Amino acid sequence: MKFIVAPDKFKDSLTGFEFCDAVANGIHSVLDTAEIIKMPLADGGDGTMEVVRHYIKGEIITLTAQDPLFRPLETSYLFSEQNKVAYIEMAEISGLKLLSSGERDCMRTTTFGTGQLIADALDIGAREIILGIGGSATNDGGLGMAAALGYRFLDANGQELSPVGSNLIKVKSIDSSKMNPLIAKAAIKIACDVTNVFYGDDGAAKVYGAQKGASPEDIVHLDKGLQNFSKLIKEIYKTDLQTIKGAGAAGGIGGGAMVFLNAELESGIELVKKLANFDQVIEGADWIITGEGQLDGQTLSGKTIDGVVSSAAKHGIPVAAFCGSVAITQAQQNELGIVYAASIIKGISTLEQAMKKSFANLEFASYNFAQLIQHTL
């Protein structure tokens, strides 16, 4: 039998690679001749870089760039010399994880460092750049990113503005005369799994501003800034960001990247599947085994398992999902298209205890799944 093991990580518990190993151990303890192909996946969030590296065989490029508060920080991104593909995780240089709770303030933070990484990738020859935008600390509409690539944002007096969220409301003109010319030579794709618009009740500031340190008054200011910036972009570039789902992702960098980098917004899991040649590799499989930390209603919206199931359905391959916890109804499971869903937790335990035992518990769950299959052969 042929099994494809294609999970996301269990956050803070198991990497996708460890998940694959545990499942392989469990299945082989029963079906010792089974063919098992390990294909860890990710949807563009934290940890995607290692998964992408597995498929494009790239090297880690290290450099110093500016963190969300303009401080120098050694960071890295992934580059494949052979394929001329770069993968950049925004969170590595413009992420919330880089700030203490007292430093979180998306009025003052910037995506400038993300732009520096993009510029570096262009300089070393990247012809395709994939930007993962999960976990940002910013709400600058992509001002900082664009500024690092040569754009200048000016106020009513023609003075250049610092590229931070609080200044969005002051931008009255955009100077693109010194834009990095290499932008035009690269295909830039944004791994995006949210559908937020640029501003308003479902926009970047009102939905995500508070978790990035914005006060209620700040959120109002930032939202007005995004409205101002959107209006200016519509006048100059004839693009209405408010009509584009995902433009508000990561504090508006989704929309900013579309305008200033001619980028395309794509599902993170779909981008990773393409890099993995996933739809071709799974042909002829008897089962696909996937999983993530929690199987819940959000899984139905562009997450890794959703992407696995959509590919499996094209080939008529049944999908089994092993998760830390399962919080879906029968109707949701049917809607998602999962044939077999199980929580791997054994007995009564705290979350910490369950996380420590994830590998062994997953081996055991996989062993029992293989037992079930063996008795149907």
C-alpha positions as CSV (number, residue, x, y, z in Angstrom):
1,M,0.0,0.0,0.0
2,K,1.1,3.6,-0.7
3,F,0.7,6.2,2.1
4,I,1.4,9.9,1.7
5,V,2.1,11.6,5.0
6,A,1.4,15.3,4.6
7,P,0.9,17.2,7.9
8,D,1.3,20.7,9.2
9,K,3.3,21.1,12.4
10,F,1.8,20.7,15.9
11,K,2.7,24.1,17.2
12,D,5.3,24.0,20.0
13,S,5.0,20.2,20.0
14,L,5.9,18.4,16.7
15,T,7.4,19.6,13.5
16,G,6.0,18.3,10.3
17,F,9.1,16.2,9.9
18,E,8.6,14.6,13.3
19,F,5.0,14.0,12.5
20,C,6.0,12.1,9.4
21,D,8.5,10.0,11.3
22,A,6.0,9.0,14.0
23,V,3.3,8.0,11.5
24,A,5.8,6.0,9.5
25,N,6.9,4.1,12.7
26,G,3.3,3.3,13.6
27,I,2.3,2.1,10.2
28,H,5.4,0.1,9.6
29,S,5.0,-1.7,12.9
30,V,1.9,-3.3,11.3
31,L,2.3,-3.0,7.5
32,D,6.0,-3.5,7.2
33,T,6.0,-3.4,3.4
34,A,3.9,-0.3,3.0
35,E,5.4,2.5,0.9
36,I,5.4,5.7,2.9
37,I,6.2,9.1,1.3
38,K,6.9,11.9,3.7
39,M,5.6,15.3,2.5
40,P,5.5,17.8,5.4
41,L,3.5,20.9,4.4
42,A,2.8,24.4,5.7
43,D,0.5,27.3,4.9
44,G,2.8,30.2,5.1
45,G,2.9,30.7,8.8
46,D,5.8,30.2,11.2
47,G,7.9,27.2,10.3
48,T,7.2,27.3,6.6
49,M,10.8,28.1,5.7
50,E,12.1,24.7,6.8
51,V,9.4,23.0,4.9
52,V,10.1,25.0,1.7
53,R,13.8,24.3,2.1
54,H,13.1,20.6,2.1
55,Y,11.6,20.9,-1.4
56,I,13.7,23.6,-3.2
57,K,17.0,22.5,-1.6
58,G,18.0,26.1,-0.9
59,E,20.6,27.6,1.4
60,I,20.1,30.0,4.3
61,I,21.2,33.5,3.5
62,T,22.1,35.5,6.6
63,L,22.2,39.3,6.7
64,T,21.6,42.3,9.0
65,A,18.4,44.2,8.5
66,Q,16.1,46.5,10.5
67,D,13.6,45.0,12.9
68,P,10.1,46.4,13.4
69,L,11.5,49.3,15.5
70,F,14.4,50.0,13.0
71,R,17.0,48.3,15.2
72,P,19.7,46.2,13.4
73,L,19.1,42.5,13.7
74,E,20.8,39.5,12.1
75,T,18.2,37.5,10.2
76,S,17.9,35.1,7.3
77,Y,15.9,33.9,4.3
78,L,16.0,30.9,2.0
79,F,17.5,31.0,-1.6
80,S,17.8,28.3,-4.2
81,E,20.6,29.1,-6.6
82,Q,19.4,26.3,-8.9
83,N,15.8,27.5,-9.2
84,K,16.4,31.2,-8.5
85,V,13.7,31.1,-5.9
86,A,13.8,33.0,-2.6
87,Y,11.5,32.3,0.4
88,I,11.2,35.1,2.9
89,E,9.3,34.9,6.2
90,M,8.2,38.4,7.2
91,A,8.1,37.3,10.8
92,E,11.8,36.8,10.9
93,I,12.5,40.5,10.6
94,S,9.2,42.3,10.9
95,G,7.4,39.9,13.3
96,L,5.6,40.3,16.6
97,K,7.8,37.6,18.1
98,L,10.8,40.0,17.9
99,L,9.2,42.5,20.4
100,S,8.5,42.3,24.1
101,S,4.9,43.0,25.2
102,G,5.9,46.5,26.1
103,E,7.4,47.2,22.7
104,R,4.3,46.3,20.7
105,D,3.0,49.4,19.0
106,C,2.0,49.3,15.4
107,M,1.8,53.0,15.2
108,R,5.6,53.0,15.3
109,T,6.6,49.7,13.7
110,T,7.7,49.2,10.1
111,T,8.1,46.6,7.4
112,F,11.3,48.2,6.2
113,G,13.3,45.1,7.2
114,T,11.1,42.9,5.0
115,G,11.9,45.2,2.1
116,Q,15.6,44.9,2.8
117,L,15.4,41.1,2.6
118,I,13.5,41.4,-0.7
119,A,16.1,43.8,-2.1
120,D,18.9,41.4,-1.0
121,A,17.2,38.5,-2.7
122,L,16.8,40.5,-5.9
123,D,20.5,41.5,-5.8
124,I,21.7,37.9,-5.6
125,G,19.5,36.9,-8.6
126,A,16.1,35.7,-7.3
127,R,13.6,35.6,-10.1
128,E,10.8,34.3,-8.0
129,I,10.2,35.5,-4.4
130,I,7.7,33.9,-2.1
131,L,6.8,36.1,0.9
132,G,5.2,34.5,3.9
133,I,3.4,37.3,5.8
134,G,2.1,35.6,9.0
135,G,2.9,37.0,12.4
136,S,3.7,40.6,11.5
137,A,4.1,43.3,14.1
138,T,3.1,46.1,11.7
139,N,0.2,48.1,10.3
140,D,2.0,50.3,7.8
141,G,0.3,49.3,4.6
142,G,3.6,48.2,3.2
143,L,5.2,51.7,3.5
144,G,8.4,50.3,5.0
145,M,8.8,47.5,2.6
146,A,8.4,49.8,-0.4
147,A,10.7,52.4,1.2
148,A,13.5,49.9,1.4
149,L,13.0,49.3,-2.3
150,G,13.4,52.9,-3.3
151,Y,9.9,54.4,-3.0
152,R,9.5,57.7,-1.1
153,F,6.3,58.7,0.7
154,L,5.8,62.5,1.0
155,D,3.6,64.7,3.2
156,A,1.7,67.8,2.1
157,N,5.0,69.8,2.2
158,G,6.9,67.4,0.1
159,Q,8.9,66.1,3.1
160,E,9.7,62.4,3.2
161,L,7.9,60.5,5.9
162,S,9.2,57.8,8.2
163,P,7.5,54.6,6.9
164,V,5.5,53.7,10.0
165,G,1.8,53.1,10.6
166,S,1.1,56.5,12.2
167,N,2.2,58.3,9.1
168,L,-0.2,56.6,6.7
169,I,-2.6,59.4,7.2
170,K,0.0,62.0,6.3
171,V,1.0,60.5,2.9
172,K,0.0,62.9,0.1
173,S,2.3,61.9,-2.8
174,I,4.5,59.0,-3.8
175,D,7.9,59.3,-5.5
176,S,8.8,56.1,-7.4
177,S,11.7,57.6,-9.4
178,K,14.3,55.6,-7.5
179,M,12.3,52.3,-7.4
180,N,14.6,49.2,-7.5
181,P,14.5,48.2,-11.2
182,L,15.0,44.5,-10.3
183,I,11.4,44.4,-9.1
184,A,10.3,44.2,-12.7
185,K,12.4,41.1,-13.3
186,A,11.0,38.9,-10.5
187,A,7.7,37.2,-9.9
188,I,6.7,38.0,-6.4
189,K,4.0,35.9,-4.6
190,I,2.5,36.6,-1.2
191,A,1.5,33.6,0.8
192,C,-1.8,34.8,2.3
193,D,-4.5,32.8,4.0
194,V,-6.7,35.7,5.2
195,T,-9.3,37.6,3.3
196,N,-9.3,40.9,5.2
197,V,-9.9,44.1,3.2
198,F,-7.6,47.1,3.5
199,Y,-9.6,49.2,6.0
200,G,-12.9,49.3,7.8
201,D,-14.6,46.8,10.2
202,D,-12.9,43.9,8.4
203,G,-9.7,45.7,7.7
204,A,-6.1,45.5,8.9
205,A,-6.3,47.9,11.8
206,K,-9.7,47.1,13.3
207,V,-9.2,43.3,13.2
208,Y,-5.5,43.0,14.1
209,G,-4.4,46.3,15.5
210,A,-5.1,45.5,19.2
211,Q,-2.9,42.4,19.2
212,K,-0.1,44.5,17.8
213,G,-0.3,47.0,20.6
214,A,-2.7,49.6,19.3
215,S,-5.1,51.4,21.6
216,P,-8.7,52.1,20.6
217,E,-7.6,55.6,19.6
218,D,-4.7,54.2,17.7
219,I,-6.9,51.9,15.8
220,V,-9.1,54.7,14.6
221,H,-6.0,56.7,13.5
222,L,-4.6,53.7,11.7
223,D,-7.8,52.9,9.9
224,K,-8.1,56.5,8.7
225,G,-4.5,56.3,7.6
226,L,-5.3,53.1,5.6
227,Q,-8.3,54.9,4.0
228,N,-6.1,57.9,3.0
229,F,-3.4,55.6,1.6
230,S,-5.9,53.5,-0.3
231,K,-7.5,56.7,-1.8
232,L,-4.1,57.9,-2.9
233,I,-3.1,54.5,-4.5
234,K,-6.4,54.5,-6.4
235,E,-5.7,57.9,-7.8
236,I,-2.1,57.1,-8.8
237,Y,-2.2,53.4,-9.7
238,K,-5.9,53.0,-10.6
239,T,-6.1,50.1,-8.1
240,D,-8.9,49.9,-5.5
241,L,-7.3,48.0,-2.7
242,Q,-10.6,47.9,-0.8
243,T,-12.1,45.6,-3.3
244,I,-9.3,43.0,-3.0
245,K,-9.6,40.2,-0.5
246,G,-6.4,39.8,1.4
247,A,-5.2,43.4,0.8
248,G,-5.4,44.0,4.6
249,A,-3.2,41.0,5.4
250,A,-0.3,41.6,7.8
251,G,-1.2,45.2,8.4
252,G,-1.9,46.0,4.8
253,I,1.3,44.7,3.3
254,G,-0.8,42.4,1.2
255,G,-2.2,45.4,-0.7
256,G,1.1,47.3,-0.6
257,A,2.9,44.4,-2.2
258,M,0.4,44.2,-5.0
259,V,0.8,47.8,-5.8
260,F,4.6,48.4,-5.3
261,L,5.9,45.0,-6.2
262,N,3.3,43.9,-8.7
263,A,2.9,40.9,-6.4
264,E,0.2,38.2,-6.5
265,L,-1.7,37.0,-3.4
266,E,-1.9,33.3,-3.3
267,S,-3.0,30.7,-0.7
268,G,0.1,29.7,1.4
269,I,-0.7,26.0,1.3
270,E,-1.2,26.1,-2.5
271,L,2.2,27.7,-3.0
272,V,3.9,25.1,-0.8
273,K,2.1,22.3,-2.7
274,K,3.3,23.6,-6.0
275,L,6.9,23.7,-4.7
276,A,6.5,20.1,-3.5
277,N,4.9,18.9,-6.7
278,F,2.3,17.6,-4.4
279,D,-0.5,16.8,-6.8
280,Q,1.8,14.7,-9.0
281,V,3.4,12.8,-6.1
282,I,0.2,11.7,-4.5
283,E,-1.1,9.9,-7.7
284,G,-1.8,6.3,-7.0
285,A,-1.8,6.6,-3.2
286,D,-4.2,4.5,-1.1
287,W,-4.3,7.0,1.8
288,I,-3.1,10.5,2.6
289,I,-2.5,11.1,6.3
290,T,-2.4,14.6,7.5
291,G,-2.7,16.5,10.7
292,E,-2.3,19.7,12.7
293,G,-2.4,20.7,16.3
294,Q,-6.2,21.4,16.4
295,L,-8.8,20.4,13.8
296,D,-11.5,23.1,14.1
297,G,-13.7,25.4,12.0
298,Q,-10.8,27.4,10.9
299,T,-9.4,24.3,9.1
300,L,-12.1,24.9,6.5
301,S,-10.5,28.2,5.5
302,G,-7.3,27.8,3.6
303,K,-5.3,25.8,6.1
304,T,-3.0,23.0,5.4
305,I,-5.5,20.2,5.9
306,D,-8.0,22.0,3.6
307,G,-5.3,22.1,0.9
308,V,-4.5,18.4,1.3
309,V,-8.1,17.4,1.1
310,S,-8.7,19.4,-2.1
311,S,-5.8,17.7,-3.8
312,A,-6.9,14.3,-2.5
313,A,-10.4,14.8,-3.9
314,K,-9.1,15.3,-7.4
315,H,-7.6,11.8,-7.3
316,G,-10.3,10.1,-5.2
317,I,-7.8,9.4,-2.4
318,P,-9.2,9.1,1.2
319,V,-7.8,11.3,3.9
320,A,-7.1,10.5,7.5
321,A,-6.4,13.3,10.0
322,F,-4.5,12.9,13.2
323,C,-4.6,16.0,15.4
324,G,-3.8,17.1,18.9
325,S,-7.5,17.8,19.4
326,V,-10.6,17.5,17.2
327,A,-13.2,20.2,17.6
328,I,-15.5,19.7,14.6
329,T,-18.9,18.3,14.1
330,Q,-19.8,15.4,11.9
331,A,-21.3,17.9,9.4
332,Q,-18.0,19.9,9.3
333,Q,-16.0,16.7,8.9
334,N,-18.1,15.7,5.9
335,E,-17.8,19.2,4.5
336,L,-14.1,19.1,4.8
337,G,-14.0,15.7,3.2
338,I,-12.0,13.8,5.8
339,V,-12.8,10.1,6.0
340,Y,-11.1,9.4,9.3
341,A,-10.4,12.0,12.1
342,A,-8.9,11.2,15.5
343,S,-7.3,13.0,18.4
344,I,-4.1,11.4,19.4
345,I,-4.4,12.3,23.1
346,K,-4.3,9.3,25.5
347,G,-5.9,9.3,28.8
348,I,-6.5,12.4,31.0
349,S,-3.6,14.9,30.9
350,T,-2.8,18.5,31.0
351,L,-2.0,20.3,27.7
352,E,1.7,20.4,28.7
353,Q,1.7,16.6,29.3
354,A,-0.1,15.9,26.1
355,M,2.4,18.0,24.1
356,K,5.4,16.2,25.6
357,K,3.9,12.9,24.6
358,S,2.8,13.9,21.1
359,F,5.4,11.7,19.2
360,A,4.6,8.5,21.2
361,N,0.8,9.2,21.1
362,L,0.9,9.8,17.3
363,E,2.9,6.5,16.9
364,F,0.2,4.7,18.8
365,A,-2.7,6.3,16.9
366,S,-0.9,5.4,13.6
367,Y,-0.4,1.8,14.8
368,N,-4.1,1.4,15.5
369,F,-5.0,3.0,12.2
370,A,-2.8,0.5,10.4
371,Q,-4.4,-2.3,12.4
372,L,-7.8,-1.3,11.1
373,I,-6.6,-1.1,7.5
374,Q,-4.9,-4.5,7.8
375,H,-8.1,-6.1,8.8
376,T,-9.9,-4.7,5.8
377,L,-7.4,-6.1,3.3
